[in-house]
Amino acid sequence: MNGGIPATIGVLNGVARVGLSPNEIIELTTAAGKTNTRKVSRRDLGYICGLAMTQKKFNGGTTVAGTMVLAHLAGIKVFATGGLGGVHRGAENSMDISADLTELGRTPVAIISSGCKSFLDIPRTLEYLETQGVGVSTFADGREGTVDFPAFWTRDSGIPSPTIIEDESTAAAIIIAQFSMPLSSGLLFANPIPSPHSIPKAQMDAIMTQAILDAKKSGSTGSDNTPFILARIRKLTGGRTVMANRALIEANVMRGTRVACELSKLEQTSIEKLNGTQPPPGNLAAFPRKEMVESRLVNAQEVSHEDIKDKELQVDVFVAGSLAIDLSCDFSPSNDTSPDSPQLHTSNPAQISQAIGGVGQNIATAIHYANVNVRLCSVTGSDSAGSMAREMLTAKGLSTSAIIQQPYARTAQYVAINDAQKNLVLAMADMTVLESCSQELERVWKPQLERSKPRWLVVDANWDPRSLQQWIKIGQDVNAKIAFEPVSIAKSKRLFASTISKSSMSSILPDHAVSLAAPNSLELASMHAAAQKAELFERDDWWQIIDAIGLSSSGSRAKLTFHTNSTLVDKGIPQQCIQLLPFIPTMLTKLGDKGVLMTQMLQPGDDRLSSPAHAEYVLCRADPSHPTIGGVYMRHFPPAETVPATDIVSVNGVGDTFLGIIIAGLAKDNPKTLVDLIQVAQQGSVMTLKSTEAVSSEIRNLRELL
């Protein structure tokens, strides 16, 4: 998630585990409160693991101290949790000081937490950490000036933080500098609870005072003290702290993941500089023991990247687009005399199904089923829909390492209203989670593409225009061919948005940015209109390409009708394709039950220009001396199969399946011709048309044809 690899830590059946599976996490959490489940700190690890050797197996949830020990043994440098233990009030008499603090003083692990609980003695906790040599910093989180060390459920404690940092990259720089020195102490980065969930300090102080008083009256001390106080606080706040707990834990995990990613990037840079002639950044230059520093960095890499490095390098296709929950509402008329389409302004009978969807996800799934290594780059919210989408993605065998979880955002959802024949009548899409992702593009996704060097990058139009431009620029930087899926009439315009029409997205052959696009006829018209509005057809370099193909205006209609049909020509479909070819040299226009129109700009020397078998599809030829243009190839493919209405299950995902199979074929080591791939992709589209799945898993049966 967010580019990181989660490793949940605990003790299961007497074995200390780093990296619990989802089922193991469930097993451990459901064991809470049972007699064979313990709270495990540093002192308990030997005891509980030793008992397992005598067949007395216990489970254990590790404290911050216990987790730090195991994380350090596994080479993990960043650990996110809820709150930190501390110095209890009255510790000058009771000596009740959490082992978390002493562990921070002797174990080099960086902790991201929301400070420590408000009922602890925060000033003495910070003093104790200073004595232990522990660096303490608080994320400013948009605040300026003095920033308080957070008090778990409240952002403000009244105690200024020893130091303040602005972002995750700063935290990563501090970690690499600290851990490269001959020091054994850890670091504490305090992350304040998100503002919407913060409980006012004055209100929290009053509740805390009452809870502590109740604890004294009950005689709760030692390890029983904290659970008693927490239970009282939960009751006194009416359960509000439970919601706050979840919010701060999610925020800390998100922050911790980003710190870990920044640290990984900085470590890679440091290794490269240490192996070269440049001095490493900051204090690293002051330590000449290169082998010591490099050894530590490599050990960390073994945990955070080596296990997936090979898989990353093998990714042939990246898909940047939406991951959504799809609702398909198929109109079900009550009798034969009812209309075929749902009625407006009233309730309609329907059969409603839910599935994982999103254009990007559908395309990635089709590529995956075609047995090509693919990675989906997308965003979900931190809601139940997002959790379900990620779980369903994993169940399909697709990686979620490039799926980012945005806190307090809604996971994308798509609702399709279909008529009785399963044809789309109306759709509603909430894809706002994909907007404003520029930081994630540079921080999470760009490094993955740079490592993998994919052959193809598929981008759907659910991104805002600026992000779309960034994606295409990243694809160009890694020398990937780029395919564009327009998504909808409204969003298809984004490729040629007037605000970015002078960008590389509108570069002309042979410097074009996008190699292939697969719009339907309505999306094609929208793309053409956007390019026209941006005055792209008024450019001199565009006219030079159009002139070069040698298609005369007087005979163009007859030629176009011969290569397609009069209906398509009357709608302007082949004309629009030709006019877009200088920007996108391959246009695959999806025509529904009328098939597919392939329009492609041929390079000089293309075999089809001289092949008798392809002569009837060569619309026009350029002058043989032209350096970049050979001619235009136009071919109308009829549908692979006429599917009776009774056999159509859903039209959702049919177009995505088509493009996914095309790209899967093109990404092969020895790809077949586009003509051959279109015919295979049409077969796959029919499979999806008849399937309850957004993308039919029967596509696997087409692998041999690719």
C-alpha positions in Angstrom: 0.0 0.0 0.0 1.4 3.4 -1.0 4.5 1.7 -2.2 5.4 0.0 1.0 5.4 -3.6 2.1 3.4 -4.2 5.4 4.9 -6.6 8.0 2.6 -7.0 10.9 4.5 -8.3 14.0 3.3 -10.6 16.8 3.7 -13.9 18.4 1.5 -16.7 17.1 1.5 -20.2 18.7 4.8 -19.4 20.5 6.6 -18.2 17.4 7.7 -14.6 17.0 6.5 -13.6 13.5 7.5 -10.6 11.3 5.0 -10.4 8.4 1.7 -12.0 9.4 -0.6 -13.1 6.7 -4.3 -11.8 6.7 -5.5 -15.1 8.1 -2.8 -15.1 10.8 -3.8 -11.6 11.8 -7.4 -12.7 12.2 -6.3 -15.7 14.2 -4.2 -13.5 16.5 -6.8 -10.8 17.0 -9.6 -13.3 17.7 -7.4 -14.8 20.4 -7.3 -11.5 22.4 -8.6 -11.9 25.9 -8.1 -15.7 26.0 -5.9 -17.3 28.7 -3.3 -18.3 26.1 -2.8 -14.8 24.8 -0.3 -12.4 26.4 1.0 -8.8 26.2 4.6 -9.3 25.0 7.4 -6.8 25.7 11.1 -7.3 25.4 11.2 -9.2 28.8 8.5 -11.6 27.6 9.9 -12.8 24.3 12.3 -15.4 25.7 9.6 -16.7 28.1 6.8 -17.1 25.6 9.0 -18.5 22.8 10.7 -20.8 25.3 7.4 -22.3 26.5 6.6 -23.2 22.9 9.6 -25.6 23.0 7.8 -27.4 25.9 4.6 -27.6 23.8 3.0 -24.8 25.8 2.1 -22.4 22.9 0.9 -18.9 23.6 -0.1 -16.0 21.4 1.0 -12.5 22.0 0.4 -9.0 20.9 3.7 -7.1 21.0 4.1 -3.8 22.7 6.1 -1.0 21.1 9.2 -2.4 22.8 8.6 -6.0 21.7 7.8 -4.9 18.2 11.0 -2.8 18.0 13.1 -5.8 19.0 11.6 -8.1 16.3 11.6 -5.4 13.7 15.3 -4.7 14.3 16.1 -8.4 14.1 14.4 -8.5 10.7 16.2 -5.4 9.4 13.1 -3.2 9.4 13.9 0.5 10.2 10.4 2.1 10.2 7.6 1.0 12.5 4.2 2.7 12.7 1.9 2.3 15.7 -0.9 4.0 17.6 0.6 5.5 20.7 3.8 5.2 22.8 4.1 4.1 26.4 5.6 6.7 28.7 6.3 7.8 32.2 3.2 7.4 34.4 2.1 10.1 36.7 3.6 9.6 40.1 6.5 7.6 38.7 8.8 9.3 41.1 7.3 7.0 43.7 6.0 4.0 41.7 8.9 3.9 39.1 6.2 3.0 36.6 8.1 3.8 33.3 7.2 2.0 30.1 9.8 -0.3 28.6 9.0 1.4 25.3 11.2 4.3 26.3 14.3 2.3 27.3 13.9 0.3 24.1 14.0 3.5 22.1 17.3 4.2 23.8 19.0 1.0 22.7 17.3 -0.2 19.5 17.8 1.7 16.2 14.3 1.7 14.8 12.2 4.8 13.9 8.7 4.9 15.3 5.8 6.9 13.9 3.1 7.3 16.6 0.6 9.9 17.8 2.8 10.7 20.8 1.8 9.1 24.1 -1.5 8.8 25.9 -2.7 12.0 27.6 -2.9 10.3 31.0 0.8 9.9 31.1 3.3 12.4 32.3 4.3 13.9 29.0 7.0 16.4 30.2 8.8 13.6 32.2 8.4 11.3 29.2 10.2 13.7 26.9 12.8 14.3 29.6 13.4 10.5 29.9 13.7 10.1 26.1 16.3 12.9 26.1 18.2 11.0 28.8 18.1 7.9 26.6 19.5 9.8 23.7 16.3 9.5 21.6 15.6 12.1 18.9 12.0 13.3 19.1 10.4 15.3 16.3 6.7 16.2 15.5 5.3 16.6 12.0 4.1 20.1 11.6 1.1 18.9 9.6 0.4 22.3 8.1 1.0 24.3 11.2 3.5 27.1 11.6 5.4 28.3 14.6 5.5 26.4 17.9 4.0 22.9 17.6 3.0 20.8 20.5 4.1 17.2 21.0 0.7 15.4 20.4 -1.2 13.7 23.2 -2.7 10.8 21.3 -6.4 11.7 21.1 -5.7 15.4 20.9 -3.3 17.3 18.7 -2.3 19.6 21.5 -0.7 18.7 24.8 0.6 22.1 25.9 4.1 20.7 25.7 6.2 22.1 22.8 7.9 19.4 20.7 11.7 19.3 21.0 12.0 19.6 17.2 9.6 20.0 14.2 9.8 18.5 10.7 7.7 19.3 7.6 7.5 16.1 5.6 8.4 12.4 5.1 11.6 13.1 3.1 13.0 15.1 6.0 12.2 12.2 8.4 14.0 9.8 6.0 17.1 12.0 5.9 17.2 12.1 9.7 16.9 8.3 9.8 19.6 7.6 7.3 22.0 10.0 9.0 21.2 8.7 12.5 21.5 5.0 11.6 24.7 5.5 9.6 26.4 6.7 12.8 27.7 4.3 15.4 24.7 5.0 17.6 22.2 2.4 18.9 19.3 4.6 19.9 16.1 4.9 17.9 14.0 7.9 16.7 10.5 9.0 17.5 8.4 10.9 15.0 5.1 12.1 16.4 2.3 12.3 14.0 -0.7 14.3 15.3 -4.2 12.8 15.0 -6.1 14.1 12.0 -7.9 17.3 12.9 -11.5 16.0 12.3 -10.9 13.3 15.0 -9.0 15.4 17.6 -10.7 15.7 20.9 -10.3 19.2 22.4 -7.6 19.4 25.0 -9.7 20.9 27.8 -12.3 18.2 27.4 -9.7 15.4 27.3 -8.0 16.8 30.4 -11.2 16.6 32.5 -11.9 13.0 31.3 -8.3 12.0 32.0 -8.3 13.3 35.5 -11.5 11.4 36.3 -10.1 8.2 34.7 -6.8 8.4 36.7 -8.8 9.0 39.9 -10.9 5.9 39.2 -7.8 3.9 38.6 -6.3 4.9 42.0 -9.5 3.9 43.7 -9.6 0.5 42.0 -6.0 -0.2 43.0 -5.0 -0.8 39.3 -1.2 -0.6 39.0 1.6 -1.9 36.8 0.5 -3.6 33.6 -3.2 -3.4 34.7 -3.1 0.3 35.0 -3.2 1.3 31.3 -6.0 -1.1 30.3 -8.1 0.1 33.2 -7.6 3.8 32.3 -8.3 3.2 28.6 -11.5 1.4 29.4 -12.7 4.2 31.6 -11.8 6.8 29.0 -13.7 4.9 26.4 -16.8 4.9 28.6 -16.5 8.5 29.7 -16.2 9.7 26.1 -19.1 7.6 25.0 -16.9 5.6 22.6 -15.5 8.6 20.8 -12.0 7.5 21.5 -12.6 4.3 19.6 -13.2 6.3 16.4 -10.2 8.5 17.2 -8.0 5.4 17.7 -8.8 4.1 14.2 -8.3 7.5 12.6 -4.9 8.0 14.2 -3.7 4.4 13.5 -4.6 4.7 9.8 -2.9 8.1 9.6 0.2 6.8 11.3 0.5 3.8 9.0 0.1 6.0 6.0 2.7 8.4 7.3 5.0 5.5 8.2 4.7 4.0 4.8 5.6 7.2 3.1 8.6 7.7 5.4 9.8 4.1 4.5 9.5 4.8 0.8 11.4 8.0 1.1 14.1 6.2 3.1 14.3 3.5 0.5 14.9 6.0 -2.3 17.5 7.9 -0.2 19.3 4.6 0.7 19.5 3.7 -3.0 21.0 7.1 -3.8 23.5 6.8 -1.0 24.7 3.4 -2.1 25.2 4.7 -5.6 27.2 7.6 -4.4 29.2 5.5 -2.0 30.1 3.2 -4.8 31.1 6.0 -7.1 33.2 9.1 -6.7 30.7 11.5 -5.3 30.6 12.0 -1.5 27.4 11.0 0.1 25.0 13.7 1.4 25.1 15.3 4.8 26.9 13.6 7.7 27.5 10.4 5.8 30.6 12.0 4.4 32.1 12.3 7.9 32.2 8.5 8.3 34.9 6.9 6.1 33.8 3.3 7.0 32.1 2.7 3.7 31.7 -1.0 4.3 29.8 -0.4 7.6 27.3 2.0 6.1 26.8 0.0 2.9 26.3 -3.2 4.8 23.5 -1.6 6.9 21.9 -0.1 3.8 22.0 -3.4 1.9 20.5 -5.3 4.8 17.5 -2.9 4.8 17.1 -3.3 1.1 17.0 -7.1 1.5 13.9 -6.7 3.7 12.1 -3.9 1.8 12.9 -4.5 -1.9 14.8 -7.7 -2.7 11.8 -9.9 -2.4 9.9 -8.0 -5.0 12.8 -6.6 -7.1 12.8 -9.3 -9.7 9.0 -9.1 -10.1 9.2 -5.3 -10.5 11.9 -5.7 -13.2 9.7 -8.2 -15.1 6.7 -5.9 -15.4 5.9 -5.5 -19.1 2.9 -3.3 -18.8 1.9 -0.6 -16.3 -1.8 0.5 -16.3 -2.5 3.8 -14.7 -6.2 4.2 -14.1 -9.3 3.7 -11.9 -9.9 0.9 -9.5 -13.6 1.0 -8.5 -16.6 -0.8 -7.2 -19.1 -1.3 -10.0 -22.8 -1.5 -9.6 -24.7 -2.8 -12.6 -28.4 -2.2 -12.7 -30.1 -4.2 -15.4 -33.7 -3.1 -16.1 -36.1 -6.0 -15.7 -39.5 -5.2 -17.1 -42.4 -7.0 -15.4 -44.0 -8.2 -18.6 -43.6 -8.3 -22.4 -45.6 -5.2 -23.0 -43.4 -3.1 -20.7 -40.9 -0.6 -22.3 -37.3 -1.8 -23.0 -35.7 1.1 -21.1 -36.2 2.3 -17.5 -38.5 5.2 -16.9 -37.2 8.5 -15.7 -38.3 10.2 -12.4 -39.5 6.9 -10.8 -38.3 3.6 -9.4 -37.7 0.8 -11.9 -37.5 -3.0 -11.3 -33.9 -4.2 -11.9 -31.4 -6.9 -11.2 -28.4 -5.3 -9.4 -25.0 -6.8 -9.1 -21.8 -5.6 -7.6 -18.2 -6.3 -8.7 -14.7 -4.9 -8.7 -14.3 -2.6 -11.7 -12.8 0.6 -12.9 -11.4 1.0 -16.4 -7.8 0.7 -15.4 -8.5 -2.4 -13.3 -10.5 -4.0 -16.1 -7.6 -3.4 -18.6 -5.0 -4.7 -16.1 -7.1 -7.8 -15.4 -7.4 -8.6 -19.1 -3.7 -8.3 -19.6 -3.1 -10.5 -16.5 -5.5 -13.2 -17.9 -3.5 -13.0 -21.1 -0.5 -14.1 -19.1 1.5 -10.8 -19.4 3.1 -9.3 -16.3 1.2 -6.2 -15.5 0.9 -3.7 -12.6 -2.0 -1.4 -11.9 -1.3 2.0 -10.5 -4.4 3.5 -8.8 -5.9 5.0 -5.7 -8.6 4.0 -3.2 -10.0 5.6 -0.2 -9.6 4.3 3.4 -13.1 3.0 3.4 -14.7 -0.4 3.3 -15.1 -0.2 -0.5 -11.4 0.4 -0.8 -10.6 -2.6 1.4 -12.9 -4.8 -0.6 -11.4 -3.6 -3.9 -7.9 -4.3 -2.8 -8.8 -7.8 -1.5 -10.6 -8.7 -4.7 -7.6 -7.5 -6.7 -5.3 -9.7 -4.6 -7.7 -12.6 -5.1 -7.2 -12.3 -8.9 -3.5 -12.5 -8.5 -2.8 -8.9 -9.3 -0.2 -6.9 -7.3 -1.4 -4.1 -5.0 2.0 -2.6 -4.5 1.1 0.4 -6.7 -2.3 0.9 -5.1 -2.3 4.0 -2.9 -4.8 4.4 0.0 -5.8 8.0 0.5 -7.1 8.8 4.0 -10.6 10.3 4.3 -11.2 9.8 0.5 -14.0 7.9 -1.2 -13.1 4.8 -3.2 -14.1 5.2 -6.8 -17.6 3.8 -7.7 -19.4 3.4 -11.0 -23.1 2.8 -11.4 -24.4 1.6 -14.8 -28.1 1.7 -15.7 -28.8 -0.7 -18.5 -31.9 -1.4 -20.5 -33.6 -4.8 -20.9 -31.0 -5.7 -23.6 -28.1 -4.8 -21.3 -27.2 -1.8 -23.3 -26.0 1.2 -21.3 -28.6 3.9 -20.8 -26.9 6.0 -18.2 -23.9 5.8 -16.0 -22.8 7.7 -12.9 -19.1 7.7 -11.9 -17.4 9.1 -8.8 -13.7 9.1 -9.7 -12.6 12.1 -7.6 -10.1 10.0 -5.7 -7.9 10.0 -8.8 -7.6 13.7 -8.9 -4.8 15.7 -7.3 -2.3 12.8 -7.2 0.7 14.6 -8.5 2.8 13.9 -5.4 2.1 10.2 -5.6 3.1 10.2 -9.2 6.5 11.4 -8.4 6.9 9.7 -5.1 5.4 6.2 -5.6 4.7 5.4 -9.2 7.5 7.0 -11.1 10.3 5.1 -9.3 8.4 1.8 -10.0 8.3 2.6 -13.8 12.0 3.6 -13.7 13.0 0.3 -12.2 10.8 -1.8 -14.4 11.3 -0.1 -17.8 7.9 -1.4 -19.1 7.2 -1.9 -22.8 3.8 -0.3 -22.6 2.0 2.2 -20.3 -1.8 2.3 -20.5 -3.4 5.5 -19.2 -7.1 6.0 -18.8 -8.8 9.4 -18.8 -10.0 9.2 -15.2 -7.0 11.3 -14.2 -7.3 15.1 -14.2 -5.5 16.7 -17.2 -2.4 17.7 -15.3 -1.9 14.2 -13.9 -2.6 12.7 -17.3 0.1 14.9 -18.7 2.5 13.7 -15.9 1.7 10.1 -16.6 2.5 10.5 -20.3 5.7 12.4 -19.5 6.8 9.5 -17.2 6.0 7.0 -19.9 8.1 8.9 -22.4 11.0 9.2 -19.9 11.2 5.4 -19.5 10.8 4.9 -23.3 7.5 3.0 -22.9 4.9 3.1 -25.7 1.7 4.7 -24.4 -1.9 3.7 -25.0 -4.8 5.9 -24.1 -8.3 4.7 -23.0 -10.7 7.7 -23.3 -13.2 6.3 -20.7 -16.1 8.6 -21.6 -17.3 11.4 -23.8 -16.5 14.1 -21.2 -13.2 12.7 -20.0 -11.9 11.8 -23.5 -11.3 15.5 -24.0 -8.6 15.6 -21.4 -5.9 14.3 -23.7 -6.2 17.5 -25.8 -7.3 19.9 -23.0 -6.8 23.4 -24.2 -4.9 24.3 -21.0 -2.1 21.8 -21.9 -2.4 21.7 -25.7 1.1 23.0 -26.1 2.6 20.1 -24.0 4.3 17.0 -25.3 0.8 15.3 -25.4 0.1 17.1 -28.6 3.4 16.5 -30.3 3.4 15.5 -33.9 4.8 12.4 -35.6 7.5 11.1 -35.2 7.7 12.8 -31.8 4.2 11.8 -30.8 3.5 11.0 -27.1 0.6 8.5 -27.5 1.1 5.5 -29.8 -2.4 4.0 -29.6 -5.9 5.0 -28.6 -9.1 3.0 -28.4 -12.2 5.2 -28.3 -15.7 4.4 -29.2 -17.4 6.5 -31.8 -18.7 9.0 -29.4 -15.4 9.4 -27.5 -13.7 9.7 -30.9 -15.9 12.7 -31.8 -15.2 14.2 -28.4 -11.5 13.8 -28.8 -11.6 15.3 -32.3 -13.7 18.3 -31.0 -11.2 18.9 -28.2 -8.2 18.9 -30.6 -10.1 21.2 -32.9 -10.9 23.6 -30.0 -7.2 23.6 -29.0 -6.5 24.6 -32.7 -4.3 21.6 -33.2 -5.6 21.2 -36.8 -4.4 24.7 -37.6 -0.7 24.0 -37.0 1.7 24.0 -39.9 3.3 20.7 -38.8 -0.1 19.0 -38.8 -0.9 20.2 -42.3 2.5 18.9 -43.5 1.6 15.4 -42.3 -1.9 15.6 -43.8 -0.5 16.8 -47.1 2.1 14.0 -47.1 -0.4 11.2 -47.0 -1.7 12.4 -50.4 -5.4 11.9 -49.8 -7.2 14.3 -52.2 -10.3 16.0 -51.0 -12.2 15.3 -54.3 -11.9 11.5 -54.1 -11.7 11.0 -50.3 -15.3 10.2 -49.7 -15.4 7.4 -52.3 -12.2 5.9 -50.9 -13.4 6.1 -47.3 -16.7 4.5 -48.2 -14.9 1.7 -50.0 -12.7 1.0 -47.0 -15.5 1.3 -44.5 -19.1 2.0 -45.3 -21.4 5.0 -46.1 -22.8 5.0 -42.5 -19.5 5.5 -40.9 -18.5 8.1 -43.5 -21.7 10.0 -42.9 -20.9 10.1 -39.2 -17.4 11.4 -39.9 -15.7 8.5 -38.1 -12.9 7.6 -40.6 -12.3 11.3 -41.3 -11.9 12.1 -37.6 -9.5 9.2 -37.2 -7.3 10.4 -40.1 -7.1 13.9 -38.7 -6.0 12.5 -35.3 -3.3 10.2 -36.8 -0.5 12.8 -36.7 -0.9 12.9 -32.9 -1.9 9.2 -32.3 -0.6 7.0 -35.2 -2.9 4.0 -34.3 -6.6 4.5 -33.8 -8.8 1.6 -32.9 -12.4 2.8 -32.9 -14.8 0.5 -31.1 -18.2 0.4 -33.0 -20.2 -1.8 -30.7 -22.1 -4.5 -32.6 -20.7 -3.0 -35.8 -17.2 -4.1 -35.1 -13.9 -2.2 -35.0 -12.3 0.4 -37.3 -8.5 0.2 -37.4 -6.8 3.4 -38.8 -3.1 3.4 -38.7 -0.3 5.7 -40.0 2.3 3.4 -41.7 6.0 4.1 -41.7 8.1 4.1 -44.9 9.1 0.5 -45.7 6.1 -1.1 -43.9 5.5 -4.5 -45.6 1.8 -3.7 -46.0 2.6 -1.0 -48.5 3.8 -3.6 -51.0 1.8 -6.6 -49.9 -1.0 -7.7 -52.3 -2.9 -9.2 -49.3 -3.1 -5.8 -47.7 -3.5 -3.7 -50.8 -7.3 -3.2 -50.4 -6.7 -1.7 -46.9 -4.1 0.8 -47.9 -6.1 4.0 -48.1 -3.3 6.2 -49.4 0.4 6.3 -49.9 2.9 9.1 -49.2 5.7 10.0 -51.5 8.4 7.3 -51.2 11.0 9.9 -50.3 9.1 11.1 -47.2 11.3 10.4 -44.1 8.5 9.5 -41.7 5.2 8.8 -43.5 4.5 5.8 -45.6 0.7 5.9 -45.9 -2.6 5.2 -44.1 -4.0 1.7 -43.4 -7.7 1.5 -42.8 -9.6 -1.7 -42.1 -13.1 -2.3 -40.8 -13.4 -5.5 -38.8 -16.9 -6.9 -38.5 -17.9 -8.3 -35.1 -16.4 -11.6 -34.2 -19.9 -12.9 -33.4 -23.4 -11.7 -33.4 -24.5 -12.3 -29.8 -28.3 -12.7 -29.2 -29.7 -10.3 -26.6 -30.7 -13.2 -24.4 -27.0 -14.2 -24.2 -25.7 -10.7 -23.2 -25.0 -10.5 -19.5 -23.4 -7.1 -19.4 -21.7 -4.6 -21.7 -19.6 -3.2 -18.9 -15.9 -4.0 -19.4 -16.2 -5.2 -23.0 -14.2 -2.3 -24.5 -11.6 -2.5 -21.6 -11.2 -6.2 -22.4 -10.6 -5.4 -26.0 -7.8 -2.9 -25.3 -6.3 -5.1 -22.6 -5.9 -8.1 -25.0 -4.4 -5.8 -27.7 -1.8 -4.4 -25.3 -1.0 -7.9 -23.9 -0.3 -9.1 -27.5 1.8 -6.1 -28.3 3.9 -6.5 -25.1 5.0 -10.0 -26.1 8.7 -10.6 -27.1 7.6 -11.4 -30.7 4.2 -9.7 -31.1 1.8 -10.7 -33.8 0.4 -8.2 -36.2 -2.2 -5.8 -35.0 -4.6 -7.3 -37.5 -4.2 -10.7 -35.9 -4.5 -9.2 -32.4 -7.7 -7.3 -33.1 -9.4 -10.6 -34.1 -8.3 -12.2 -30.9 -9.3 -9.2 -28.8 -12.8 -9.3 -30.4 -13.1 -12.9 -29.3 -12.2 -11.9 -25.8 -14.8 -9.1 -25.9 -17.5 -11.5 -26.7 -16.4 -13.7 -23.7 -16.9 -10.7 -21.4 -20.2 -9.7 -23.1 -21.5 -13.1 -22.0 -19.9 -13.1 -18.6 -21.1 -11.9 -15.1 -17.5 -10.7 -14.6 -16.4 -7.2 -15.6 -13.6 -9.1 -17.5 -14.2 -12.7 -18.3 -11.6 -15.1 -16.8 -12.1 -17.3 -19.9 -9.7 -15.0 -21.6 -7.0 -17.4 -20.3 -8.1 -19.7 -23.1 -6.9 -17.2 -25.7 -3.3 -17.2 -24.5 -2.0 -19.5 -27.3 -3.5 -17.2 -29.9 -1.4 -14.3 -28.6 
